[in-house]
């Protein structure tokens, strides 16, 4: 899944809550340079086998509704509820 949506500048809304990520080892740069994302649903993302922790990288700071029930993602990106 590394770089899966990289440079998708038109991407604004994405719901990946139904993705099966249990065996994914690399999610690096998955949303790199996706600077227009307004809604990102990563509920049910399982990252325990993932060896990378830099999946989210936005060029410009902007508001984005980030949804997850994965405590590891919340800690990695300093997201508070």
C-alpha positions as a Markdown table, in Angstrom:
| # | Residue | x | y | z |
|---|---|---|---|---|
| 1 | Unk | 0.0 | 0.0 | 0.0 |
| 2 | Unk | 3.1 | 2.2 | -0.1 |
| 3 | Unk | 2.4 | 5.4 | -2.1 |
| 4 | Unk | -1.1 | 4.1 | -3.1 |
| 5 | Unk | -2.7 | 7.6 | -3.3 |
| 6 | Unk | 0.6 | 9.6 | -3.5 |
| 7 | Unk | 0.2 | 12.8 | -5.5 |
| 8 | Unk | -3.6 | 12.5 | -5.8 |
| 9 | Unk | -4.0 | 16.2 | -5.4 |
| 10 | Unk | -7.7 | 16.1 | -6.4 |
| 11 | Unk | -8.6 | 13.5 | -3.7 |
| 12 | Unk | -10.8 | 15.2 | -1.1 |
| 13 | Unk | -12.9 | 12.4 | 0.4 |
| 14 | Unk | -11.7 | 8.9 | 1.1 |
| 15 | Unk | -13.3 | 6.1 | 3.1 |
| 16 | Unk | -11.0 | 3.1 | 3.5 |
| 17 | Unk | -12.8 | 1.6 | 6.5 |
| 18 | Unk | -13.5 | -1.6 | 4.6 |
| 19 | Unk | -9.9 | -2.2 | 3.6 |
| 20 | Unk | -8.4 | -5.4 | 5.0 |
| 21 | Unk | -4.9 | -4.2 | 6.2 |
| 22 | Unk | -4.0 | -7.0 | 8.6 |
| 23 | Unk | -1.1 | -8.3 | 6.5 |
| 24 | Unk | 0.1 | -4.9 | 5.2 |
| 25 | Unk | 3.8 | -4.2 | 6.1 |
| 26 | Unk | 4.4 | -0.9 | 4.3 |
| 27 | Unk | 2.0 | 2.0 | 4.2 |
| 28 | Unk | 4.7 | 4.6 | 3.7 |
| 29 | Unk | 3.7 | 7.7 | 1.8 |
| 30 | Unk | 0.2 | 6.3 | 1.3 |
| 31 | Unk | -1.3 | 9.9 | 1.3 |
| 32 | Unk | 1.9 | 11.8 | 0.5 |
| 33 | Unk | 1.1 | 15.2 | -1.2 |
| 34 | Unk | -2.7 | 14.6 | -1.0 |
| 35 | Unk | -3.0 | 18.2 | 0.0 |
| 36 | Unk | -6.8 | 18.5 | -0.6 |
| 37 | Unk | -8.1 | 15.7 | 1.6 |
| 38 | Unk | -10.9 | 16.9 | 3.7 |
| 39 | Unk | -12.3 | 13.6 | 5.0 |
| 40 | Unk | -10.2 | 10.5 | 5.7 |
| 41 | Unk | -11.8 | 7.5 | 7.3 |
| 42 | Unk | -9.3 | 4.9 | 8.4 |
| 43 | Unk | -11.6 | 3.1 | 10.8 |
| 44 | Unk | -10.7 | -0.6 | 11.2 |
| 45 | Unk | -7.2 | 0.0 | 9.8 |
| 46 | Unk | -5.0 | -2.6 | 11.5 |
| 47 | Unk | -1.4 | -1.5 | 11.6 |
| 48 | Unk | 0.2 | -4.0 | 13.9 |
| 49 | Unk | 2.2 | -5.7 | 11.1 |
| 50 | Unk | 3.0 | -2.4 | 9.5 |
| 51 | Unk | 6.8 | -1.5 | 9.6 |
| 52 | Unk | 6.4 | 2.1 | 8.7 |
| 53 | Unk | 4.8 | 5.0 | 10.5 |
| 54 | Unk | 4.8 | 7.9 | 8.0 |
| 55 | Unk | 1.7 | 7.3 | 6.0 |
| 56 | Unk | 0.3 | 10.8 | 6.4 |
| 57 | Unk | 2.3 | 13.7 | 4.9 |
| 58 | Unk | 0.5 | 16.8 | 3.9 |
| 59 | Unk | 2.4 | 19.6 | 2.2 |
| 60 | Unk | 0.1 | 22.3 | 3.5 |
| 61 | Unk | -1.6 | 22.3 | 6.8 |
| 62 | Unk | -5.4 | 22.2 | 6.4 |
| 63 | Unk | -8.4 | 20.9 | 8.1 |
| 64 | Unk | -9.1 | 17.3 | 7.6 |
| 65 | Unk | -11.7 | 15.1 | 9.4 |
| 66 | Unk | -9.6 | 12.1 | 10.4 |
| 67 | Unk | -11.6 | 9.1 | 11.6 |
| 68 | Unk | -9.9 | 6.0 | 13.1 |
| 69 | Unk | -10.4 | 3.5 | 15.9 |
| 70 | Unk | -6.7 | 2.6 | 15.8 |
| 71 | Unk | -4.9 | 3.9 | 18.9 |
| 72 | Unk | -1.5 | 3.5 | 17.2 |
| 73 | Unk | -2.5 | 5.9 | 14.4 |
| 74 | Unk | -3.7 | 8.4 | 17.0 |
| 75 | Unk | -0.4 | 8.3 | 18.9 |
| 76 | Unk | 1.8 | 8.4 | 15.7 |
| 77 | Unk | 0.1 | 11.6 | 14.4 |
| 78 | Unk | -0.5 | 13.2 | 17.8 |
| 79 | Unk | -4.2 | 13.4 | 17.1 |
| 80 | Unk | -6.4 | 14.1 | 20.1 |
| 81 | Unk | -10.1 | 13.5 | 20.4 |
